[in-house]
Amino acid sequence: GVNHIDTEELSAGEEHLVKCLRLLRRYRLSHDCVSLCIQAQNNLGILWSEREEIETAQAYLESSEALYNQYMKEVGSPPLDPTERFLPEEEKLTEQERSKRFEKVYTHNLYYLAQVYQHLEMFEKAAHYCHSTLKRQLEHNAYHPIEWAINAATLSQFYINKNFIQKSY
């Protein structure tokens, strides 16, 4: 599905990703499938966002977030990364690398949710998700310093303005 989306065959990409989710539904909380399910939902969220169907994008992205939270609560161990299926046994990822990749997928989910909430003019929620994204990027050392600083400064302006408005009441 992702290959289709990357090559602008959006309908085919959507069809494959939806089918993937349907086939994996009962296994979505398994160690082998959870990351794949979250990534498929994230990709569908992005796809629908690009189509400017923001509510549909929101539904996929919120479902992805809920799946991550449920998995972490009920299972918690780093799941199999989808790319591992194509690696020889001796090149399988360490638990640490699996965790890093899974957390990166979730950080992307938070980033996409921030964008969706911004589009929906849910500015408080967008700011919360933007903050969570920036915090996680910093914690996992997964950011470009200049871009991160600009985003942090932009977010700080939102909170400064919000504080000024609240004090005026």
N, C-alpha and C positions, 0 to 999 in steps of 0.2 A: 503494500500500500504506500509506503513512504517513497519508494522509487517512482511510483506513478505521480505522487504529489510533487516530488522534486523535478519531474520532467513536465509539469503543467498538465498532466492528465488527471485533473482533480476528481472527476466523477468516478473513474476507475480506482483511484486511490482511496476515495471515501468508501466505495463498495468493498474493497479488500480489508480495510481497517475495521469496518463494521462487522464483516464476516469473521474476522479474527477475534473480535470481542465476543461475538455470539458463540463461537466454538470454545472459547476459553472461559466463558462465564462461570461455570461451576468450579473451575480451577483457579479463579482469580486471586485467591489468597494463598496459593501454594508457592513455595520457594522457587519453583521452576517458571512460574507464569506471571507473578505480580508485576515485575518490572516491565515486561512486555505489555501487559494490560494498561498500566499507567502511561507508558509511552504512546500506545495507540490512542488512548483518550486525549492525551496532550496534543497529538498530531491532528486529531479530529477537531479539537478546540481551536487550534491555529487555522485549520482549513475553513471552519465556519466563521471565524473572525475575519479572515481575508475576504469572505463572501459578504461581509457586513451583516451577518446573522448573529448578532452579539449574544442574544439570549440562548441560542443553541450552543454557541461556543462556551458560554458560562456553564451550561448544564454539564457538558463533557469535562470541563476543567474542574468544576466542583466535585464531580464524581471521582475524578482522578485524585484529588486531594483527600477525599473521604476514604478511598481505597488505601492510599499510603498510610493514613492515620490508623485505619483498622488493622492493616498488616503489622504496623509497628507495635500496636497495642497487643495484638493476639499472638504474633509470631516473633517479631523483633530481630531475627537474625538476618544478615545481609543476603538478599536473594541472588539467584543466578542472573547474570547479565545476559541479555539476548544474544550478544556476540559470542558468548562462550560456546554456544552450540556448534560453532564453526571452527573451534580451536582444537588442536590435538590435546590429548589428555595431559601431556607434560607441560602444556602452556595454559592450563586452567588458572583462573584468577585467584588471588589470595582473598581471604575474608576482608582484609583491609581495602583492597582494590574494589571488591564488590560493593562494599559499604560506600566508598567514595563515589562510585558511579551511580549507585541508587540515590544517594543524597543529592547528586547533581541533577538527576531527573526530577526530583522533588523541588529543588530550587528553581528549575525551569518552570515547573508548574506554578509556583508562587509568582514568578515573574509574569507569566501569561495571565494569571488571574488579576494581577495589578493592572495590566493593560485593559482587560475586559471591564473591570470596575470603573476605570477612568472613562472608558467609552460610555458606560451607563450613568455617568455623572454621580457615582457613589464614591465621592472623593475621600471620605474618611477611610472607607474600606480599601480603596486603592492605595492610600498612603500607608496603611497598616501592612499590606502585602508588599509594597515597595520596600518598606523598612525591613520586613522579614527577609526579603531577597538580598538586600544589601548586607544585612547581618550575617546571613549564611555564606554569602560570597566571601566575606572577610574571614569568617571562622574556618572556611575550607580553603582559603588562599586561592580562590578561583575567580579572579577579577583582573581587569586592566586598570591600573591605578588612576589614570586621568579620567577615564570614563566613570569609574566608581566614585571619584571625588566630585565630579560634576553632578552625578545622580544624587549623591548625599547632600550636596549643597542645595540642589533643587528641592529635595524633600524637606530640608530644614526651613526653607522659605515658606513652604506650605504650613508647617507647624508654627512658625513665627507669626504669619498672618492670621492663622486660626487663633492664636493666643491673644493677639491684639483685638480681634473681633469679639472674643469672649469677654475680655476686660472692659470693653466699651458698653456692655449691657449692664 
